[in-house]
Amino acid sequence: MKRSRRRLLRNNKTALIFCAVLLIIGAILSVVFIQPWPKAGKASKNNKTEVYEYEQYYVPINHFSDKIDTISFAELKNKLANESNEDVYVSADERENVRKLFNLDNFQPKVQFLGDQEIVNLVGEKSNRLAIVPFQTAGSRVKTLKVDNKLLWDKTATDYPLKLKLKTSDKSKASNAFIQNKITLLTNVGDVILGRHVAYKMRTYNDYTHPWLKMADLLKKGDITFADLETPLSDRVSPPDEGMSFIAPQKSIAGLKMAGVDIVALANNHSTNYGVNVFNDTLELLKKEGISYVGGGINSEEAYRSLFIERNGLKWGFVDFNSIIGAINATDDSAGVAKFAIKPWAEIDDQTDIARIKIMIKETKKQADIVVAEFHWGVEYQADPIQSQVNVAHAAMESGADLIVGTHPHVVQGAESYQGKPILYSLGNFIFDQEWSMETKQGVVAEAYFYSKKLVDIRLIPYQIEDYNQPGLTTEDQSNQILNRIFTASISKEFQN
């Protein structure tokens, strides 16, 4: 009887344990299977997905030699929707967004959907090709077109039409959306020679801003405006009306200030025409009037010193060198300009000088986000750059330069894209009195648009000098004439006809 009771108690205990186990299992299963799931389209509290809204901007691009600089929204839509003789490319990743942007049912059969870099390569190597790509794809190997006469990079433009509101869960993608304040415009002009007949004209008109009047508004648009000042400014000597030595009165600085010139290059063969004292007058005047200078100084330490300035949260570095004979070169204890010796003004290209340029650019790049190098070089009145110029330009690019601008030949020269960055071998005369040929009267202003640290667009704006002193914007035919001269003499496919 006692044994049976003990067996019963044992069985009851086992049963209780078994029941307890079942209850625990049941509780677990209820959590897993009975707990309601989040409804479709809503994130659970612990698995919430953030959605970010942003605007994606697009730009049409074409080859530099294409005559078209602006296109309407309607024309773009027509090229995408209807059969066209022109090759049209659209970013493959943005195909559906571009369709929505233009409210298209279908693309025309010749539209090709390719990767962004492939598109840039195709457009950069041949004319008569049009593409629509995200703004991030734009670069200095291709030309950005205006849309409805509005350039995306122009900070004064409003209501730019190629933009589309999008949503993404990728925060980094949304944070890379277009921000207008990241744009910086560097405006570059060629030889400014305010002496001789230019000085006579300023005196006759009693207006020392007169040479700049027609181009001032264009130059003032620049966040940084950079000019080659090839005239000393001093009142020690009255400007002669003839000869090859140039000087202008100090009140001529009014024109530079009115046009918004921020920096002048002094490494050239005329800024020291009237000796060290006159050159020092120029340096003092520039300092007093708040215009920075590079390529010259009170001694070699200053002349070979890089110029650094801050714009839009970025640090910009400028270097400047002269290869033309006749200048006073700076020494340890005497004023002058920064020199380098290459052909045709030297028997050989001085490799010591070139090594110095490379070191200086490398050091400048360590301290600056963007490096601009200007060189006074080349053969006068010749559109084709010579090999010595090309060699120096390539060495400068390999050392870290982001843009190279050339002066001295008094005519425009060809251009080149090297390592994806532009070399403008000569911009031509900007203010000068050489009216004996059309080529010496014509030149280009080079607008370089940077988006943050990236050079996204180069725009060559032609002009023609009249009345022995005053450049002004050209007609369409004149502009094509000037640009064709550059494209014919260019040495890379991006700038060739």
Steps between C-alpha positions, in 0.01 A plus 500: 500500500782745589681393185194575286460845663865580431460392135191720470682800643787440261262483205322818610831684530601390149165612369539843663846542347368393162214751524739775600718423196194511275399836645847646432500367144152642449611842624794500260284398207247770581773764480628366171177420319219686672684842531354715218740598212546865395263607223636524145647841412584597859826427672493330839612709792837328514547478122402848378627604153573870452394654168686805371367744242736689268515660156715338233640745244598407146715671236518463123859467376666512159842538336688830535510551124121470462361844421193454717537648852139511608197280438137523605317250716263440207789428262649249743167325535462487123847346457416234759155418364534535122738362243812715476820489292692582817630234734331553835621333819327469836648378827389137535453533875274802446297366209166487681558833676580674169183352351299648790683831479392548137164326542578252221317185402797361309847601392580523131688193366841672465521596868770291668511424872859474620712541812586857591875471440444324169276789394764759592760309299275483192389864515853623573654329199262609223269786403128475424421290805259605771452346843292553813673397821476569874679821593760296692623356168587837341867585465747711307539244218156594365294816469190555712211650306262764625134394516251772408805727516569402862833346599484278807840628619395866482407602853290787369274263304163406652237235420743269322269256318683164509425384852282227647380438855601153617488286813763260626586298807870562424598795717835546322324529163265766632786689665681520164214700349584821315588799723542830317734644764759238409561672164805724454567689177863575414515754214830519306609771255815534291746782440403836648734767360384845606789693344564662164174564303288360782648759737440766233133397468446507876653844514294623201173373647608615846374163620746247639232233510417543129677186369299282741153643455349248258636192680481608863166338577624166365821516704324607819293180493808304599549396860867534406615704200859444385677722243849523352610856579773573248550866583668669796283760668701802608499879473880528473486490119249641250371220273663519153269469197733264316771244563505163676533616861167545675388697803169646620414755770400368839142618458467224239444268797141630498419281200622183668298578810184585307525168313542307824853374433612311811843370393756609242783296354825695487734237354530644149747696290340846534410546868861602572547717187600812691723349762485388860376827653202521265427131557506558876251786448271247334533254787422767758198624303356149465539441874341835582200433272447144624589318178711189556794414274706194416814438295682814612625658817750708689746207486516139378338369817184698425514458123513119525242484778162341431197720557225351718149635533177368654172482310182311583665288766785391270866597488629608159867502405647701208847480343639709215820487288650693205715349224531808276829689484522868594356477851682584822521173689470511877810427709558444870524874561338665197148527362388327182301209361506121521672356193543172321700441183356302208504523121466707288640766733776272627723258312375206708227433751661554840424183696605666827235767450239238408590296808448813711155551348406139573615524862318829550173361361529184711554707812214733407269202451577377851361825638220577249187327379541640147819611321506738202823548304559786256793499256626783279645306204482401136558648156344838426214509247498122461187300585674165544668434835854370465626179660684686779170650617335159486781340702480762776121486509499122535761514776289760683185288473684189617619701800149596609378799298123503438497766228771654281463838332749640250580855389745693277449392134253793449267260317291206617668161492368145506378323811545152644342268752774316687423253778143627472601861574517799261806678368424831326827582328417866429193716560624778270511874560229633730582871510764614249541718193611249234238585238722404206344151479169337584678223693665746740166675560319183601516275806295306752406536863525158664232436761587199716211374711585284799244300697674456832848378399401368156541704182162438335496741205729719289335773294699693239338839442631683191550875473657750261700814583393825333624858510850382596398429858155356567396133476132418444296186443491373142228411250422132439714493184793668673470263796507197272805640323690540828397162643581319174850644518537342845346166401712474184820547703395277791692183577242273666173363363289683762583839342553405135258569215 
